[in-house]
Every structure is written in structure tokens, then in C-alpha cells.
Amino acid sequence: MPKPRSQLISIADTPYYHCVSRCVRRAFLCGEDPVTGQSYEHRREWVEKRLLFLSCTFAIKVCAYAVMSNHTHLVLFIDHEAAESWTTEEVLTRWHTIHKGAMITQQYMLQGQVPEYLLPLLDATVESYRQRLMDISWFLRELNENIARQANLEDQCTGRFWEGRFKSQALLDEAALMACMAYVDLNPVRAKMTDTPEHSDHTSIKRRIHSAKQNQQPKTLYPFIGNPRKNQPKGLPFKLEDYLELVDLTGRIVRQNKRGGIDLSFAPILQRLNIPSENWLTIATQFEQHTFAAVDTEAILSNYYQNADYKRRPKISKAKQLLA
């Protein structure tokens, strides 16, 4: 029986999660239907635009994404500290960009106050919105429902567009995070939809490469901040150039459709994470096949499964083999 989402997503264990949403119809989310010949390629832009808009509204940052033909991959970071620091006005401003809100919140935003006897109701409503704005389930709901409505209108039909539950995986350490991000960024290359990461449309890696050419990082994506140090800002604890080079090297091997090795002198991230190059190639190309609800070393996974009240420890042997 599937675990409740509240047990799978725990900020106490990690703020990083890999989420996958799959389409239930024969007609593709995106791409071209081989039966009818109709193209749905324009829907990729729907997903990407909505995703990046929500990342600026929620306290959830996008680390990596790839919009595939019948599913989406997201690597998300829950910035609960930012959400907890928001004022009442900021919480309501953010929530009102996606929903009308309640009458009491509309009154507060228009007049700057409400009668004293309504303050407890206002505070409870604001706290409810604050929790939603750092909830991955709400984030995916706002993304997927919007796309489903547009697709149903275009297809002139009703009913489900997505599977009932999105898949989520807890990424418990830096090795799991980097492996999952590379797997997501290389999905189009692995699926032979493109030859190189920089030509992978509607992916985070293309957006990062485009900005890197201008010596910038995309404002809509969670930034790379370099290796860990004192008083470091929020962001991914690696150098952007190291990550881009690692993805490029891995992508070349995937594109050539053969196993190969990555010289560790050209992959500082692997050196720091102490992941053998052969293990890295397995993780970066077959991440979902070798992982389950959480990803990390054997010891940390055992503790996570115990806290989440799992009766079994799925994929624990693979974790021991690949991320020991």
C-alpha cells in the first residue's frame, strides 16, 4: 500500500525531493502522437512557464527539471526558513497571485486591517496559506491541475489527465542530489530526443547553460553557490562550471550508447562525493531503476526507513553498492 505523502516528505530529513508526474492518456502530454500525427509540442512551454512562475510564488525552488513526452521530472528544494520569515502581507500577496483568497484576506489586503474579533480567523487563514506555499503536494497540484485544464480544453474532453499520485523521492545527501539532478537533466539525451544537453529544450540544463554564457545564473532556478564554506548563501553546494562539465561528459557517453569512463581529474564533483566513475554512470542513466522512496547511503537510508515506519528496506542493497 502506498505511503501517505506526509510520511514521504519530511523537512526534518531533507529539503530536497525528486518528483515525477505521468500522463494517463494515450495522447502524449507533449511531443507528437504517432497514431494521429498531431503535435502536442507546444504544451512543453505551458509546463515550463507554469513551473517557473510557481517557483517564484511558493517557498519551493526548482533545482532541475525536464519536460518529457508523457511525464515531467522535477528536483525541488523546500525553503521553509524563507516561508516562516514571510510577513502576513507577503504570504497573502503570494497566495493571491494564484487564488482569490478568502473574503477576510481580501479585506485585509484592501484596507490593511480587519476588526479585532476577526484577527484569530485571519491569523489561522494566513498560517494555512503559509503551510501550503511550502508544501510540495500543493505545488504539484497547482502545476498539474492548470496543465490538465488547458489540455482538456484543447482536446475537447473531460476526465483525468495525470496519474492520481505523483512519485516523490527524498534526496538525503549531496551525492543523491547531484546524481538525481544529472539524471533529470540528461533525460532527453538518454531518450534520444536530442544530441547534447545544451540543445535539450524545456530543461533546466539548457536554461543554465544559456545563462552561463552570459556569466549569469537563471533567476528562476535554485543557484549554484560553490563549495561549502562559512557564511555561505542559500543554494546548491557545488560550482556551476563543475556540474555543467560533469553533465556534458556524462551526456557524451550516454549519446554514444556505450559504457565508458569519466576521468576523475575532469569531474571535481565526483572526487568530492567519492563516487567511482562506473557507479556514477549507472546512477546518472538508471536513477529510478535503482532507487525507491529515498536515496542515500545504506546507513542513512536505514535510519530514514525506520523513522518512516517502513516494514522493509527497499533498494537498500543498491544503495550500498552505488553510494557506499
HELIX and SHEET records of a PDB file:
HELIX    1   1 ARG A    5  LEU A    8  1                                   4    
HELIX    2   2 ARG A   43  THR A   57  1                                  15    
HELIX    3   3 HIS A   80  SER A   85  1                                   6    
HELIX    4   4 THR A   88  HIS A   96  1                                   9    
HELIX    5   5 MET A  103  GLN A  111  1                                   9    
HELIX    6   6 GLU A  116  LEU A  118  5                                   3    
HELIX    7   7 LEU A  119  ARG A  132  1                                  14    
HELIX    8   8 ILE A  136  ASP A  155  1                                  20    
HELIX    9   9 GLU A  174  ASP A  185  1                                  12    
HELIX   10  10 ASN A  187  ARG A  190  1                                   4    
HELIX   11  11 PRO A  197  HIS A  199  5                                   3    
HELIX   12  12 SER A  204  ALA A  212  1                                   9    
HELIX   13  13 LEU A  240  ARG A  255  1                                  16    
HELIX   14  14 LEU A  264  PHE A  266  5                                   3    
HELIX   15  15 PRO A  268  LEU A  273  1                                   6    
HELIX   16  16 SER A  277  GLN A  286  1                                  10    
HELIX   17  17 GLU A  288  HIS A  290  5                                   3    
HELIX   18  18 GLU A  298  ASN A  307  1                                  10    
HELIX   19  19 ILE A  316  LEU A  322  1                                   7    
SHEET    1   A 5 ILE A  60  VAL A  67  0                                        
SHEET    2   A 5 HIS A  71  ILE A  78 -1                                        
SHEET    3   A 5 TYR A  16  ARG A  22 -1                                        
SHEET    4   A 5 LYS A 167  LEU A 171 -1                                        
SHEET    5   A 5 ALA A 294  VAL A 295  1                                        
END                                                                             
